[in-house]
Amino acid sequence: QIAALGVDYLACGIGNIHGPYPENWKGLHFDRLQEIADAIDTPLVLHGGSGIPQEQIEKAIKMGISKVNINTENQLAFAAATRKYIEAGKDQEGKGYDPRKLLAPGSEAIVDTVKEIIGWLGTPEVK
């Protein structure tokens, strides 16, 4: 029935949430994922991938997840690198206040984070 709706991908709720996970989070519901994967041929998406342990994401991929949305790690890496730049006073040195210089450490941190995540999602090395 889902294919008849013209749905290209299905983002299913299997215990995943957006943003940081609480300490008492129980993990992904793999039984629910298996039921969904067995019931449809539509590619499955995992939203809220940030903060899910790597081994759970790897298992979800093996069970049928074909797309994982991860962004909070990028936002946290960007914020930490930008904060470090400002706290070190680099925005006060020369033209360190120039947005291209001010935002560069955060952008570089995102690139490094994305490379790391791509690696453990099972994609060959990214340079």
C-alpha positions in Angstrom: 0.0 0.0 0.0 2.9 2.4 0.7 4.3 2.0 -2.8 0.9 3.0 -4.2 1.2 6.3 -2.5 4.3 7.1 -4.4 6.5 7.2 -1.3 10.2 7.0 -2.1 11.5 6.6 1.4 9.9 5.9 4.8 11.2 7.5 8.0 10.1 5.1 10.7 9.9 5.7 14.4 11.9 2.9 16.1 12.9 4.7 19.3 14.9 7.4 17.6 14.4 11.1 18.4 15.9 14.4 17.2 18.6 16.1 19.3 20.6 14.7 22.2 19.3 11.5 23.7 18.4 11.4 27.4 20.6 9.3 29.7 17.7 6.8 30.3 17.2 6.2 26.5 16.7 2.4 26.0 18.0 2.2 22.4 16.5 1.5 19.0 13.6 -1.0 18.8 15.0 -3.5 16.5 11.9 -5.7 16.7 9.8 -2.9 15.3 12.4 -2.2 12.6 12.2 -5.9 11.6 8.4 -5.8 11.4 8.5 -2.7 9.1 11.3 -4.0 6.9 9.5 -7.3 6.5 6.2 -5.6 5.6 7.4 -3.2 2.9 9.9 -2.8 0.0 10.3 0.9 0.5 13.8 2.1 1.5 13.8 3.0 5.2 15.3 6.2 6.8 16.5 6.7 10.3 16.0 10.3 11.5 17.6 11.4 14.7 20.8 9.4 14.1 22.8 11.8 16.2 23.8 10.2 19.5 22.8 6.7 18.6 25.7 4.3 19.4 27.6 3.3 16.3 26.9 -0.4 16.8 23.1 0.2 16.8 23.3 2.2 13.6 25.4 -0.5 12.0 22.8 -3.1 13.1 19.9 -0.9 11.8 21.7 -0.6 8.4 22.0 -4.4 8.2 18.3 -4.7 9.0 17.2 -2.4 6.1 17.9 1.2 7.0 19.3 2.8 3.8 19.6 6.5 4.9 20.7 7.9 8.2 20.1 11.5 9.2 22.8 12.9 11.5 23.3 16.5 12.3 23.5 17.3 16.0 27.2 16.1 16.1 27.9 18.6 13.3 26.2 21.4 15.2 28.1 20.6 18.5 31.4 20.3 16.7 30.8 23.6 14.9 29.9 25.4 18.2 32.8 23.9 20.1 35.4 24.9 17.5 34.0 28.4 17.1 33.9 28.9 20.9 37.5 27.8 21.2 38.5 30.3 18.5 36.7 33.1 20.3 37.9 32.1 23.8 41.5 32.0 22.5 41.0 35.7 21.5 41.7 35.0 17.8 38.8 37.1 16.8 40.7 40.1 18.3 43.9 39.3 16.4 44.4 41.1 13.1 41.2 40.6 11.0 40.2 37.5 13.1 36.7 39.0 13.3 36.2 38.5 9.5 33.4 36.0 9.2 35.5 33.8 6.9 38.1 33.5 9.6 35.7 33.4 12.5 33.6 30.6 11.0 36.5 28.6 9.5 37.3 26.5 12.6 33.6 25.5 12.9 33.4 24.6 9.2 36.6 22.5 9.5 35.1 20.7 12.5 32.0 19.8 10.6 34.1 18.4 7.7 36.1 16.3 10.2 32.9 15.1 11.9 31.2 14.2 8.6 34.3 12.2 7.5 34.3 10.3 10.8 30.6 9.5 10.5 30.8 8.5 6.9 33.5 6.1 7.8 31.5 4.2 10.4 28.4 4.2 8.2 30.3 1.7 6.1 31.4 4.0 3.3 35.0 3.7 2.0 37.5 6.2 3.2 36.7 9.9 2.4 39.6 12.3 1.9 
